[in-house]
């Protein structure tokens, strides 16, 4: 899956729904550095994700809701959430 650069760079997009894919890992760099700092709601459910990379969520200061349910996650990376100061809701049900 390739996420078009123009979508990631569009500061008016506050909610990004990438659910219902068959990926087991996210594209390199997604959720790191300045890839999507303006996103407030991120749907990554129904992916079959088996893990999140260390540092996932860095520089997502506006993220308020993160949907990770219906994946194959068994744990979250060390320090997950430390760089998510506005995170209010995290949905993790139906994982491993």
C-alpha positions in Angstrom: 0.0 0.0 0.0 1.3 3.4 -0.9 -0.2 6.4 0.9 -0.1 9.4 -1.6 2.2 12.1 -0.4 -0.4 14.8 -1.1 -2.7 13.3 1.4 -0.1 13.1 4.1 0.9 16.7 3.4 -2.6 18.1 3.3 -2.9 20.0 6.7 -6.7 20.2 6.4 -7.0 16.4 6.8 -7.6 15.8 10.5 -9.0 12.2 10.2 -7.3 9.4 8.2 -9.0 6.1 7.7 -6.6 3.4 6.5 -8.6 0.5 7.9 -9.6 -2.8 6.3 -6.3 -3.6 4.5 -4.2 -6.8 4.6 -1.0 -5.3 5.7 1.0 -6.9 8.5 3.3 -3.9 8.9 2.9 -0.2 8.2 4.8 1.5 5.4 8.3 2.6 6.4 8.3 5.9 8.3 4.6 6.1 8.8 3.8 7.6 12.2 7.4 8.8 12.6 8.9 12.2 12.3 6.7 14.6 10.3 4.7 12.1 8.3 1.3 13.0 9.6 1.6 15.6 12.5 -1.7 17.2 11.8 -3.9 14.0 12.1 -6.2 14.0 15.1 -8.0 10.6 14.4 -6.2 7.7 12.9 -7.9 4.4 11.9 -5.6 1.4 11.5 -8.1 -1.3 12.4 -8.8 -4.5 10.5 -5.2 -4.5 9.2 -3.7 -7.8 10.5 -0.9 -5.8 11.9 1.4 -7.9 14.0 3.5 -5.1 15.5 4.2 -1.4 15.5 7.7 -0.2 15.0 9.7 1.4 17.9 9.0 5.0 17.9 5.6 4.7 16.3 3.6 7.8 17.1 6.5 10.2 17.4 5.6 13.7 16.4 1.9 13.1 16.3 1.1 15.9 18.8 -2.5 16.3 17.7 -3.5 12.7 17.7 -6.6 12.3 20.0 -8.0 8.9 18.9 -6.1 5.8 17.6 -8.0 2.8 16.4 -5.9 -0.4 16.4 -8.6 -3.0 17.0 -9.0 -6.2 14.9 -5.3 -6.7 14.3 -2.8 -9.3 15.4 -0.9 -7.2 17.9 0.5 -8.9 20.9 2.2 -5.9 22.5 3.0 -2.2 22.0 6.5 -0.8 21.6 8.4 0.4 24.7 7.5 4.0 25.3 4.4 3.9 23.3 2.3 6.9 24.0 5.0 9.1 25.4 4.9 11.4 22.4 1.1 11.4 22.2 0.2 14.2 24.6 -3.4 14.6 23.4 -4.3 10.9 23.0 -7.7 10.5 24.7 -8.9 7.2 23.2 -7.0 4.1 22.2 -8.9 1.1 20.9 -7.0 -2.2 21.1 -9.7 -4.8 21.4 -9.7 -8.0 19.3 -6.0 -8.3 19.0 -3.8 -11.3 20.1 
